[in-house]
């Protein structure tokens, strides 16, 4: 599990590397953007720990799904919508937590 989590986080950071570079060049990189993947993973661990959703080892795939979705949103936010969401730095974290809750709720019902 630790290796899968590490690979998922590395994949996320590779996915958002260019957008992060652009944000740093524009001086728009904030701490919420950097901490969001960790918030998502911690939220997933807490929800799994308290028993929310179905408990199965096969649901470790929820972390990479949430991080890929979050990476796509981050790229969209930085590369195209930076000026529009500049005053809402918490929005990406909120969407990430909402994605995790939805995945924990509906993942067993999705077709394989």
Secondary structure in CASP SS format (residue, H / E / C, confidence):
PFRMAT SS
TARGET T0000
AUTHOR 0000-0000-0000
METHOD secondary structure of the structure
MODEL  1
X C 1.00
X H 1.00
X H 1.00
X H 1.00
X H 1.00
X H 1.00
X H 1.00
X H 1.00
X H 1.00
X H 1.00
X H 1.00
X H 1.00
X H 1.00
X H 1.00
X H 1.00
X C 1.00
X H 1.00
X H 1.00
X H 1.00
X H 1.00
X H 1.00
X H 1.00
X H 1.00
X H 1.00
X H 1.00
X C 1.00
X C 1.00
X C 1.00
X C 1.00
X C 1.00
X H 1.00
X H 1.00
X H 1.00
X H 1.00
X H 1.00
X H 1.00
X H 1.00
X H 1.00
X H 1.00
X H 1.00
X H 1.00
X H 1.00
X H 1.00
X H 1.00
X H 1.00
X H 1.00
X H 1.00
X H 1.00
X H 1.00
X C 1.00
X C 1.00
X C 1.00
X C 1.00
X C 1.00
X C 1.00
X C 1.00
X H 1.00
X H 1.00
X H 1.00
X H 1.00
X H 1.00
X H 1.00
X H 1.00
X H 1.00
X H 1.00
X H 1.00
X H 1.00
X H 1.00
X H 1.00
X H 1.00
X H 1.00
X H 1.00
X H 1.00
X H 1.00
X H 1.00
X H 1.00
X H 1.00
X H 1.00
X H 1.00
X C 1.00
X C 1.00
X C 1.00
X C 1.00
X C 1.00
X C 1.00
X C 1.00
X C 1.00
X C 1.00
X C 1.00
X C 1.00
X H 1.00
X H 1.00
X H 1.00
X H 1.00
X H 1.00
X H 1.00
X H 1.00
X H 1.00
X H 1.00
X H 1.00
X H 1.00
X H 1.00
X H 1.00
X H 1.00
X H 1.00
X H 1.00
X H 1.00
X H 1.00
X H 1.00
X C 1.00
X C 1.00
X C 1.00
END
